[in-house]
């Protein structure tokens, strides 16, 4: 899918934390999409503007991914 991305494309996902299990992979994916001058929009996290690259957005993504991982770990422990 990523090979076919063109400038101006918008990729919609239901939940940003469901794209990948790794925060590092998520940042790489976002950077890859940005490098192609496309945008990624999460339907669940509509307040999150991924079109800009700023420390606040990176922090929020890191926190969201961390909470998601913690939740998965708790489920696995049960």
MOHU-V420625 format. One record per pair of residues at least 6 apart in sequence whose ideal C-beta (glycine too) atoms are under 6 Angstrom apart, sorted by sequence separation. I is the first residue (numbers start at 0). J is the second residue. D is the distance in whole Angstrom. If there is no record, write none. Layout:
i->I j->J d->D
i->I j->J d->D
This chain:
i->12 j->18 d->6
i->19 j->25 d->5
i->41 j->47 d->6
i->32 j->39 d->5
i->39 j->49 d->5
i->38 j->50 d->5
i->29 j->49 d->6
i->15 j->41 d->4
i->8 j->37 d->4
i->9 j->38 d->5
i->10 j->39 d->5
i->11 j->40 d->5
i->12 j->41 d->5
i->13 j->42 d->5
i->14 j->43 d->4
i->15 j->44 d->5
i->6 j->36 d->4
i->4 j->35 d->5
i->9 j->40 d->6
i->4 j->37 d->5
i->22 j->61 d->6
i->25 j->64 d->6
i->22 j->64 d->4
i->16 j->63 d->6
i->16 j->67 d->4
